[in-house]
Amino acid sequence: MSGIDLSVAAARAALTPLGLDLADEDAQHRYAVAVWCQLVEPGDSAAGRVVASLGPVEALVRLAAAAEFAELTARENSDARKRWLPRLSSRGVSDMLRIAGARGVRLVTRREPAWPQQLDDLGPHAPMCLWVRGDVGALARLDPSVALVGARAASGYGDLVARELAAELAGSGVPVVSGGAYGIDGAAHRAALSAGGLTVALLAGGAERAYPAGHTQLIDQIAATGVVASEVPCGSAPTKWRFLQRNRLIAALTTATVVVEAGWRSGSLNTAGHAATLGRGLGAVPGPITSPGSSGTHRLIREYGGAACITSADDVRELLGLSAVTRGDGGMTHGSGGARAGGSRPASAGARTDDTTRVRDALSARVGRDADDVARRAGMAVDDVRAMLGLLRLEGMVLAAADGWRLPSAHG
């Protein structure tokens, strides 16, 4: 299979860097999951259906044999093979496993007790595995938990609110989940760590390195006491598509999502949309009515009836269905309340997330790339990429240069 050997001996050899002592069938299964991680982009529902039905080993065997997958239509079979086969590389799989072993990253599959079963609510879009640094067992202790998300360019107000909510919640035993980014994410993680609570960072790139690089120390601190996780294998770079897909994991992993501060078109609204679709609790923190940085949270409260107005940690506990903690100022405690189930996704909940995003992520402004290379990087069929490149060229979003396709230079 294009250099991929699925024998027990080959699987054991490939998994050596991870230092695992597995039964034969478990070794084959885990290695096959790692191969699938290389083949697909996050959220590939065709792969999700095939692997769920056949198992990762048998699905790879049929892929190698060019057998039709009964789980897919004829068109889906054709398109899937065009996406997956160009990425099939034994060297690529070996490299990601070597990096994982060197950085202490563990491959967690659905077979393990630590697997957070709430991720399975994503159905065929669920991740096949997680690559994890830190306390793997903590993944099973996230019910209940809260996602605190928001703007990267947070204001002083947003930073303060995020820190206060995270510190009080984490300090009282509620795990805090976020994306490890600048702004609200970083403030929430730091406050949870300072309070001695559990915090989880879900990354859009490989779990072995921090993104942004300026958060390297923070990500290392999270891994030391909590969890740093990703669904893409080690060595993977974060892209816009992977950031947007990562948001669905944040929403699925937690009991409720609270948007602390967000502009009108903030990516945090994408996370809120996933939470609503999954029926998770959803809350938003109001801000000054004159602040563009809070226009997105006001939009959630105004336009989406299930978004609770969050003004304190007690409001979040109510959203999670927990009894509130009595305040030191003698304020009333909230009773136990169920998490508000989401309805339909908020209109325009996030940026456009179609295949144009994946194609543009695979291009560079500095070097030209042919359609085959772009398709491999994007995890798409080359025919679809060629058609998309033509449309993007008409819109002025890509350039056809002598050495291949490029993004327009930011300098004109």
C-alpha positions as CSV (number, residue, x, y, z in Angstrom):
1,M,0.0,0.0,0.0
2,S,2.3,2.7,-1.3
3,G,4.8,1.8,1.3
4,I,2.3,1.4,4.2
5,D,2.7,-2.0,5.8
6,L,-0.1,-2.9,8.2
7,S,1.4,-6.1,9.6
8,V,1.7,-6.5,13.3
9,A,5.5,-6.4,13.1
10,A,5.4,-3.2,11.1
11,A,2.9,-1.6,13.4
12,R,5.0,-2.4,16.5
13,A,8.1,-1.1,14.8
14,A,6.4,2.2,13.8
15,L,5.0,2.7,17.3
16,T,8.4,2.1,19.1
17,P,9.0,5.8,19.7
18,L,5.8,6.0,21.8
19,G,7.1,3.3,24.2
20,L,3.9,1.3,24.1
21,D,3.5,-2.4,25.2
22,L,0.4,-3.4,23.3
23,A,-1.3,-6.6,22.2
24,D,-1.0,-7.5,18.5
25,E,-4.5,-6.3,17.5
26,D,-4.2,-3.1,19.6
27,A,-0.9,-2.3,17.9
28,Q,-2.4,-2.7,14.5
29,H,-5.4,-0.7,15.4
30,R,-3.4,2.2,16.9
31,Y,-1.0,2.3,13.9
32,A,-3.9,2.4,11.5
33,V,-5.5,5.3,13.4
34,A,-2.2,7.2,13.1
35,V,-2.2,6.5,9.3
36,W,-5.7,7.9,9.0
37,C,-4.6,11.0,10.9
38,Q,-2.2,11.7,8.1
39,L,-4.7,11.0,5.3
40,V,-7.5,13.3,6.4
41,E,-8.2,16.9,7.4
42,P,-10.2,17.5,10.6
43,G,-14.0,16.9,10.2
44,D,-13.8,14.6,7.1
45,S,-17.2,12.9,7.4
46,A,-16.5,10.4,4.6
47,A,-13.5,9.0,6.6
48,G,-15.5,9.1,9.8
49,R,-18.3,7.0,8.3
50,V,-15.9,4.5,6.7
51,V,-13.7,4.0,9.8
52,A,-16.7,3.8,12.1
53,S,-18.2,1.1,10.0
54,L,-15.1,-1.0,9.1
55,G,-12.6,-0.1,11.7
56,P,-9.3,1.7,10.8
57,V,-7.4,-1.4,9.7
58,E,-10.0,-2.9,7.4
59,A,-10.8,0.6,6.0
60,L,-7.1,1.0,5.0
61,V,-7.0,-2.5,3.5
62,R,-10.0,-1.7,1.3
63,L,-8.5,1.7,0.4
64,A,-5.3,0.0,-0.8
65,A,-7.3,-2.6,-2.8
66,A,-9.3,0.1,-4.5
67,A,-12.5,-1.5,-3.3
68,E,-15.6,0.6,-3.2
69,F,-16.8,1.7,0.3
70,A,-20.5,0.7,0.7
71,E,-20.8,3.6,3.2
72,L,-20.2,6.2,0.5
73,T,-21.8,7.1,-2.7
74,A,-20.0,6.6,-6.0
75,R,-19.1,10.3,-6.1
76,E,-18.0,10.2,-2.5
77,N,-15.8,7.2,-3.1
78,S,-14.1,8.9,-6.0
79,D,-13.6,12.2,-4.3
80,A,-12.4,10.5,-1.1
81,R,-9.7,8.6,-2.8
82,K,-8.5,11.7,-4.6
83,R,-8.1,13.4,-1.2
84,W,-6.6,10.6,0.7
85,L,-4.2,8.7,-1.5
86,P,-1.8,11.6,-2.3
87,R,-1.1,11.9,1.4
88,L,-0.3,8.2,2.0
89,S,3.3,8.0,3.1
90,S,5.0,5.6,5.5
91,R,7.7,8.2,6.0
92,G,5.2,10.8,7.0
93,V,3.6,8.5,9.5
94,S,7.0,7.5,10.9
95,D,8.0,11.2,11.2
96,M,4.9,12.2,13.2
97,L,5.3,9.2,15.6
98,R,9.0,10.0,16.1
99,I,8.1,13.6,16.9
100,A,5.4,12.5,19.3
101,G,7.7,10.2,21.1
102,A,10.4,12.8,21.4
103,R,8.0,15.4,22.9
104,G,6.1,13.1,25.2
105,V,2.9,13.3,23.1
106,R,0.5,10.3,23.6
107,L,-1.9,9.0,21.0
108,V,-5.3,8.5,22.6
109,T,-7.9,6.5,20.7
110,R,-11.6,5.8,21.3
111,R,-10.8,2.5,22.8
112,E,-9.2,4.0,25.9
113,P,-11.0,4.7,29.2
114,A,-9.6,8.3,29.0
115,W,-11.4,9.0,25.7
116,P,-13.9,11.9,26.3
117,Q,-17.0,10.3,25.0
118,Q,-18.8,13.7,24.5
119,L,-16.7,14.2,21.4
120,D,-18.6,11.3,19.8
121,D,-21.6,13.7,19.7
122,L,-20.0,15.1,16.6
123,G,-20.9,11.9,14.7
124,P,-19.0,11.3,11.5
125,H,-17.2,14.6,12.1
126,A,-15.7,13.4,15.4
127,P,-11.9,13.1,15.6
128,M,-10.5,9.7,15.2
129,C,-8.0,10.3,18.0
130,L,-6.4,13.0,20.1
131,W,-2.6,13.7,20.4
132,V,-2.1,14.6,24.0
133,R,0.5,16.2,26.3
134,G,0.0,16.1,30.0
135,D,-2.5,14.3,32.2
136,V,-4.4,12.0,29.8
137,G,-6.7,10.9,32.6
138,A,-8.0,14.4,33.0
139,L,-9.8,14.0,29.6
140,A,-12.3,11.8,31.4
141,R,-12.9,14.5,34.1
142,L,-14.5,17.2,31.9
143,D,-18.1,16.7,32.7
144,P,-19.0,19.3,33.7
145,S,-16.5,21.8,32.3
146,V,-16.7,25.2,30.6
147,A,-15.1,26.7,27.5
148,L,-14.1,30.3,28.0
149,V,-13.4,31.9,24.6
150,G,-13.2,35.3,23.0
151,A,-11.2,37.9,21.1
152,R,-7.4,37.6,20.6
153,A,-7.2,41.4,20.8
154,A,-8.9,41.5,24.2
155,S,-9.6,44.8,26.0
156,G,-8.6,45.3,29.6
157,Y,-12.2,44.7,30.5
158,G,-12.4,41.4,28.6
159,D,-9.1,40.3,30.1
160,L,-10.3,41.1,33.6
161,V,-13.6,39.3,33.2
162,A,-11.9,36.2,31.7
163,R,-9.4,36.0,34.6
164,E,-12.1,36.4,37.3
165,L,-14.4,33.8,35.8
166,A,-11.7,31.3,35.2
167,A,-10.1,31.7,38.6
168,E,-13.3,31.3,40.5
169,L,-14.6,28.4,38.4
170,A,-11.3,26.5,38.3
171,G,-10.7,27.1,41.9
172,S,-14.0,25.5,42.8
173,G,-13.3,22.4,40.7
174,V,-14.8,23.3,37.3
175,P,-12.3,22.6,34.5
176,V,-11.7,25.5,32.1
177,V,-11.1,24.7,28.4
178,S,-9.9,27.1,25.7
179,G,-7.7,27.4,22.6
180,G,-4.4,28.6,23.9
181,A,-4.5,31.8,21.8
182,Y,-3.6,35.4,22.8
183,G,-6.3,37.5,24.5
184,I,-9.2,35.8,26.3
185,D,-7.9,32.3,25.8
186,G,-4.5,33.1,27.5
187,A,-6.1,35.0,30.3
188,A,-8.5,32.1,31.1
189,H,-5.7,29.5,31.1
190,R,-3.4,31.6,33.3
191,A,-6.1,32.3,35.8
192,A,-7.1,28.7,36.0
193,L,-3.5,27.7,36.6
194,S,-3.0,30.3,39.3
195,A,-6.1,29.0,41.0
196,G,-4.7,25.5,41.1
197,G,-7.5,24.2,38.8
198,L,-7.6,22.0,35.7
199,T,-7.3,23.7,32.4
200,V,-7.2,22.2,28.9
201,A,-5.8,23.8,25.7
202,L,-7.0,22.5,22.3
203,L,-4.6,23.4,19.6
204,A,-5.1,23.7,15.8
205,G,-1.6,22.5,15.0
206,G,0.5,19.6,16.4
207,A,0.4,19.2,20.2
208,E,4.2,19.2,20.4
209,R,4.6,22.9,19.9
210,A,2.8,26.0,21.0
211,Y,0.9,28.3,18.7
212,P,1.4,31.2,19.0
213,A,5.1,30.8,19.8
214,G,4.8,33.5,22.4
215,H,2.7,31.1,24.5
216,T,5.3,28.4,24.6
217,Q,5.8,28.8,28.4
218,L,2.1,28.9,29.0
219,I,1.4,25.8,26.9
220,D,4.2,24.0,28.8
221,Q,2.7,25.0,32.1
222,I,-0.7,23.7,31.0
223,A,0.8,20.4,29.9
224,A,2.6,20.1,33.3
225,T,-0.7,20.0,35.3
226,G,-3.5,19.7,32.8
227,V,-3.9,18.8,29.1
228,V,-2.7,20.1,25.8
229,A,-4.4,18.3,22.9
230,S,-4.9,18.3,19.2
231,E,-6.6,16.1,16.7
232,V,-4.0,16.7,14.0
233,P,-0.7,14.7,14.3
234,C,2.6,16.1,15.5
235,G,4.4,18.1,12.9
236,S,1.1,19.6,11.5
237,A,1.0,23.4,11.1
238,P,-2.1,25.3,12.1
239,T,-4.2,26.7,9.3
240,K,-7.4,28.8,9.2
241,W,-9.4,25.6,8.3
242,R,-7.9,23.8,11.3
243,F,-8.6,26.6,13.6
244,L,-12.2,26.7,12.6
245,Q,-12.5,22.9,12.9
246,R,-10.7,23.0,16.3
247,N,-13.6,25.2,17.5
248,R,-16.0,22.3,17.1
249,L,-13.8,20.2,19.5
250,I,-13.8,23.0,22.1
251,A,-17.6,23.1,22.0
252,A,-18.1,19.3,22.0
253,L,-15.6,18.7,24.8
254,T,-17.3,21.0,27.3
255,T,-20.7,21.2,28.9
256,A,-21.1,24.9,28.0
257,T,-19.4,27.6,26.1
258,V,-19.1,31.2,27.3
259,V,-18.0,33.9,24.9
260,V,-16.3,36.5,27.1
261,E,-15.6,39.2,24.6
262,A,-16.0,39.1,20.8
263,G,-16.4,41.5,17.9
264,W,-19.2,41.2,15.3
265,R,-17.4,38.6,13.2
266,S,-15.2,37.1,15.8
267,G,-14.1,33.4,15.3
268,S,-15.4,32.8,18.8
269,L,-18.9,33.0,17.4
270,N,-18.0,30.0,15.3
271,T,-17.4,28.1,18.6
272,A,-20.7,29.4,19.9
273,G,-22.4,28.1,16.8
274,H,-21.0,24.6,17.3
275,A,-22.1,24.7,20.9
276,A,-25.7,25.6,19.9
277,T,-25.8,22.9,17.2
278,L,-24.6,20.3,19.7
279,G,-27.2,21.3,22.3
280,R,-24.5,22.5,24.8
281,G,-25.1,25.4,27.1
282,L,-24.2,28.8,25.7
283,G,-23.5,32.1,27.5
284,A,-22.1,35.5,26.6
285,V,-20.7,38.3,28.7
286,P,-22.2,41.8,28.0
287,G,-19.8,44.7,27.7
288,P,-20.0,48.4,27.1
289,I,-22.6,49.2,24.4
290,T,-20.1,51.6,22.8
291,S,-17.4,48.8,22.5
292,P,-17.0,47.1,19.1
293,G,-15.2,44.4,21.0
294,S,-18.4,43.3,22.7
295,S,-20.7,43.6,19.6
296,G,-20.5,39.9,19.0
297,T,-21.5,38.9,22.6
298,H,-24.4,41.4,22.5
299,R,-25.4,39.8,19.2
300,L,-25.5,36.4,20.8
301,I,-27.6,37.6,23.7
302,R,-30.0,39.6,21.5
303,E,-30.4,37.4,18.4
304,Y,-30.0,34.0,20.0
305,G,-32.5,33.3,22.8
306,G,-30.6,30.5,24.4
307,A,-27.4,32.5,25.0
308,A,-27.5,33.3,28.7
309,C,-26.3,36.7,29.9
310,I,-23.2,35.9,32.0
311,T,-22.2,38.4,34.7
312,S,-20.6,36.1,37.3
313,A,-19.2,32.7,37.9
314,D,-22.5,31.8,39.6
315,D,-24.2,32.5,36.2
316,V,-21.9,30.0,34.6
317,R,-22.5,27.4,37.3
318,E,-26.2,27.7,36.7
319,L,-25.6,27.2,33.0
320,L,-23.7,24.0,33.9
321,G,-26.5,22.8,36.1
322,L,-24.4,23.3,39.3
323,S,-25.4,24.9,42.6
324,A,-23.8,28.4,42.9
325,V,-21.3,29.3,45.6
326,T,-22.6,31.8,48.2
327,R,-20.8,35.1,47.6
328,G,-18.8,36.8,50.4
329,D,-21.0,39.9,50.1
330,G,-24.1,38.0,51.3
331,G,-25.6,37.8,47.8
332,M,-28.2,35.2,47.0
333,T,-27.1,31.8,45.8
334,H,-28.5,30.5,42.6
335,G,-30.4,27.2,42.6
336,S,-29.4,24.3,40.5
337,G,-30.3,24.7,36.9
338,G,-29.9,22.7,33.8
339,A,-27.6,23.8,31.0
340,R,-29.5,25.6,28.3
341,A,-29.9,23.5,25.3
342,G,-29.0,25.2,22.0
343,G,-31.4,25.5,19.1
344,S,-30.4,26.5,15.6
345,R,-27.0,27.9,14.9
346,P,-26.8,31.8,15.1
347,A,-27.0,33.4,11.8
348,S,-23.6,34.2,10.4
349,A,-22.0,32.6,13.4
350,G,-18.6,32.7,11.9
351,A,-16.4,33.3,9.0
352,R,-16.9,31.5,5.7
353,T,-15.6,28.0,6.2
354,D,-16.1,26.3,2.8
355,D,-13.3,24.7,0.7
356,T,-12.0,28.0,-0.5
357,T,-10.5,28.4,3.0
358,R,-8.6,25.1,2.6
359,V,-7.3,25.9,-0.8
360,R,-6.0,29.3,0.3
361,D,-4.4,27.8,3.4
362,A,-2.4,25.5,1.1
363,L,-1.0,28.4,-1.0
364,S,1.8,30.7,-0.4
365,A,2.5,34.3,-1.5
366,R,6.2,33.5,-1.8
367,V,6.4,30.3,-3.9
368,G,4.2,28.9,-6.6
369,R,2.6,25.5,-6.2
370,D,0.9,23.3,-8.8
371,A,-2.6,22.0,-8.4
372,D,-1.4,18.5,-7.3
373,D,0.7,20.0,-4.5
374,V,-2.2,22.3,-3.4
375,A,-4.6,19.3,-3.3
376,R,-2.3,17.2,-1.2
377,R,-1.7,20.1,1.3
378,A,-5.5,20.9,1.4
379,G,-6.6,17.2,1.7
380,M,-8.9,17.6,-1.3
381,A,-9.3,16.0,-4.7
382,V,-7.1,17.6,-7.4
383,D,-10.0,18.1,-9.8
384,D,-11.9,20.0,-7.2
385,V,-8.9,22.1,-6.4
386,R,-8.4,23.0,-10.1
387,A,-12.0,24.2,-10.3
388,M,-11.7,26.1,-7.1
389,L,-8.5,27.8,-8.2
390,G,-10.1,29.0,-11.4
391,L,-13.0,30.6,-9.4
392,L,-10.6,32.2,-6.9
393,R,-8.5,33.6,-9.8
394,L,-11.6,35.3,-11.2
395,E,-12.2,36.9,-7.8
396,G,-8.6,38.1,-7.6
397,M,-8.0,35.9,-4.5
398,V,-5.2,33.8,-6.1
399,L,-2.7,34.4,-8.9
400,A,-1.5,32.0,-11.7
401,A,2.2,32.6,-11.9
402,A,4.9,31.0,-14.1
403,D,5.9,28.7,-11.3
404,G,2.4,27.8,-10.2
405,W,-0.5,29.2,-8.1
406,R,0.2,31.9,-5.4
407,L,-1.6,34.1,-3.0
408,P,-1.5,37.8,-3.9
409,S,1.2,39.6,-2.1
410,A,0.1,41.8,0.9
411,H,2.3,44.5,-0.6
412,G,0.5,44.5,-3.9
